Amino acid sequence: MFFYGYFLTGIPAGTLASRYGPIKVVSWIGGIMCGVASVAFPLAVHFGFYWACAFRVLQGLGQGFFYPCINTHMSKWAIPEERGRLFSSCFSGTQLGTILMLGLGGFLAAGSGGWYSIFYSSGGLSIIWGIACLVFGADSPADHKTISPTERAYIETRLKASSSESKNMKIPWLNIGLSIPMWSLLLVHLAQNWGFWTLLTLMPTYMKGILNFDIQQNGTLSALPYLVMFINAINFRPYC
């Protein structure tokens, strides 16, 4: 059910981020709303299957805002020469978060709080992050309160130079739709996400049902592939 919500918000999220600013959108929806849905999920389970499904959809709706908002945000901060490194560093947080929650999740579930504590802790952190992002975040260098004038001028000058030629261009939707490289990239992205989420959702089941690891070992071992992904994301930044 999570992915029904996740799928629905991709395009609307980018539009809302462009209109209202990525910080405000991702903080309220991706951080605070999603965090509240996570904290409330154990309670929803007590009300029955459909309530649990509804809250999982809400979590998916919230998390579907992250990548579109990050892309919008980085377009206002990352100069062309640094975009590859900055994007790879930023997106490596996906692997780092997965490592932490899988590794700690087994110990939390085995503790006195049970599986509820996983949702309470992750949801609470999401709410805290959303509030911190609203307080300290900035949509662009011009909006940042503590950035130095030299750094602001450098970023704005480099971004202005890179966007001046394409500012008045019309989007060639037909050519994009007929582009073989675009469809190739879409298929690669589809396959990558299929593998990523299949591994994430089914590996703990395999560790428990087939290899008979306990819940603490399960979480630690399930996190190892994402540790390798995180290391590779950092090591390959210079080549992006």
Stockholm file with secondary structure:
# STOCKHOLM 1.0

chainA/1-240         MFFYGYFLTGIPAGTLASRYGPIKVVSWIGGIMCGVASVAFPLAVHFGFYWACAFRVLQGLGQGFFYPCINTHMSKWAIPEERGRLFSSCFSGTQLGTILMLGLGGFLAAGSGGWYSIFYSSGGLSIIWGIACLVFGADSPADHKTISPTERAYIETRLKASSSESKNMKIPWLNIGLSIPMWSLLLVHLAQNWGFWTLLTLMPTYMKGILNFDIQQNGTLSALPYLVMFINAINFRPYC
#=GR chainA/1-240 SS CHHHHHHHTHHHHHHHHHHHCHHHHIIIIIIIIHHHHHHHHHHHHHTCHHHHHHHHHHHHHHHTTHHHHHHHHHHTTCCGGGHHHHHHHHHHHHHHHHHHHHHHHHHHHHSTTTTHHHHHHHHHHHHHHHHHHHHHCCSSGGGCSSCCHHHHHHHHHHHHHHHTTTTTCCCCHHHHHTCHHHHHHHHHHHHHHHHHHHHHHHHHHHHHHTSCCCHHHHHHHHHHHHHHHHHHHHHTGGGC
#=GC SS_cons         CHHHHHHHTHHHHHHHHHHHCHHHHIIIIIIIIHHHHHHHHHHHHHTCHHHHHHHHHHHHHHHTTHHHHHHHHHHTTCCGGGHHHHHHHHHHHHHHHHHHHHHHHHHHHHSTTTTHHHHHHHHHHHHHHHHHHHHHCCSSGGGCSSCCHHHHHHHHHHHHHHHTTTTTCCCCHHHHHTCHHHHHHHHHHHHHHHHHHHHHHHHHHHHHHTSCCCHHHHHHHHHHHHHHHHHHHHHTGGGC
//
